[in-house]
Amino acid sequence: MNVLVINCGSSSLKYQLINSDTETVLAKGLCERIGIDGRLVYQKAGLDKETTEAPMPTHKEAIQLVLDALVNEKTGAIKSLAEVDAVGHRIVHGGEKFASSAVITDDMLKAVEECNDLAPLHNPANIIGINACKSLMPNVPMVGVFDTAFHQTMPKKAFLYGLPYEYYENYKVRRYGFHGTSHSFVSKRLAEFLGMDINNSKIIVAHLGNGASISAVKDGKCVDTSMGLTPLEGLVMGTRSGDIDPAIMEYVAKKENLDIAGVMNVLNKKSGVQGLSGKSSDFRDLEAGMNEGDDRCAAAIEVFCYRVAKYIGSYVAALNGVDAIAFTAGIGENAGIVREKVMGYLEYLGISLDKEANKSHGEEIVISTPDSKVKVAVIPTNEELAICRETVALVK
Ligand code: AMP
């Protein structure tokens, strides 16, 4: 079956058409600058990328252009839209309403809308994308796959904040966690790759990308994760601060004459390794800066790795042990220096690094030595494939 996977942002939209039987990508690309002017990037498997400037006043025109490209006579991946058997949509926030993926219906969309408050930038964009697809492909079954769903198995002790309980009851203020599709995919794949029984396993997944989060997974179920009500909590990220003393907000607001929105903007967009280094949020630039003697780039890398190691340590406590650790996403898959530094903090667990294996980039590989007490591996994430699998499971 062919599944169109859609990841809709407020002014952009990523897509992949995947053959679920062979799990191969038939075509992929993105629409950018929706509502501004519009640019379509389209790539059929095996061919070069094509970029077309085309007006996209709304997501509907953007999706129409994607569908046109998919059936284009010369470079289309399919002959007609009848070959799209299902659509899988990424949805950022499912609140407490969705502990798993769900077939898209009017009632289901209403429930997603009720979570909009929790992700005011993302959920409305996801819903716009879903409605645009529905109007263009009214008879194709669609599934919503939530970033938060995998973490719904967290126990209360992990998801409650130390705040007045009424905030949880009245406003649903609690920890939700994100990147769930990736944590689910990578934890399952790690167990498979290492020949472990997932139903009897203690796994820690470090999803280290521009946004970064860690999860503790026991017997295949998430028991804790580092992001919270929003993706701002937890690790130091590309541009997000991660955990800070909340009193800093008032202190900085007064010093810099900022309102709450101004402070939030700093914490989300001007902090993390970008804010620390003053140079870049990209680890390739930070590593280059560090090698040229830039102390702030070096400090940014150290702060990032130390925070990752501290979270792993706390999750070893949450799991009362650990069998295996996976590194994934842009930094986890590619930045050997980060993996080496993080693993350096974990020697007390009997972890030892295979320095040769750690030189690898972006491939599935064990990077701990054969005698390491805890297995450590790089497992490339594939959120689109995970969404495709979830979609097939629900529409078949
Ligand atoms: P993601 O959000 O998973 O796409 O990850 C993007 C981030 O991965 C970038 O901002 C970089 O910090 C990092 N990254 C990507 N490629 C490399 C690489 N070859 N070496 C080091 N870091 C990388």
Boltz pocket constraint, residues with backbone or C-beta under 6 A from the ligand:
constraints:
  - pocket:
      binder: B
      contacts: [[A, 208], [A, 209], [A, 210], [A, 211], [A, 238], [A, 281], [A, 282], [A, 283], [A, 284], [A, 329], [A, 330], [A, 331], [A, 334], [A, 335]]
      max_distance: 6.0
